[in-house]
């Protein structure tokens, strides 16, 4: 716990003694996967096969969503010549697992810390990379849902669940991170360019709310009938 405190209170310590980022990313992936699967299953069903299925879904959807989000920040920051490291927030990961037993999914699994001479535009693009990654993942899961429903491959029910949850979860995470305040990515994006901020938020709203389950079901039915 002492290391976690230093990680998030001393930025000099982060860069002078960087951790193994593969381990840090693995901790984030494992923690968010476990928390999300517990919420999806419910505490009364944790000994059932449902928990195992939800663990698979969460590993593909929730874990990957957060890992790729943070990797996108890191890749873009380093492309601008900045020093960037991902540090898992151990306390929040443990807290998110504990809270999941109450049926709530609250995740603050860590962050990419970076430093360097960056313009406001570069900082905005670094911040934008995370939410955009989730919105792109949302669209990819949505598009994959159509051939899965049509072709009905082995484990079709599991694949449909992964695609649907992946679509909804990534859309929500992408939109949530565009909150224009505090430490959220949206604050830096808005400070850089309000038009980019507005378009990104509009896409997130469209995927999260305008594309309702009823509309999605109608589109799937139409797609199957046409083919």
PyMOL commands that set and color helices and strands:
alter all, ss='L'
color gray80, all
select helices_A, chain A and resi 2-9+11-16+21-41+43-45+49-79+90-100+120-151+156-176+185-192+194-210+213-226
alter helices_A, ss='H'
color red, helices_A
select strands_A, chain A and resi 83-88+110-115
alter strands_A, ss='S'
color yellow, strands_A
deselect
rebuild
show_as cartoon
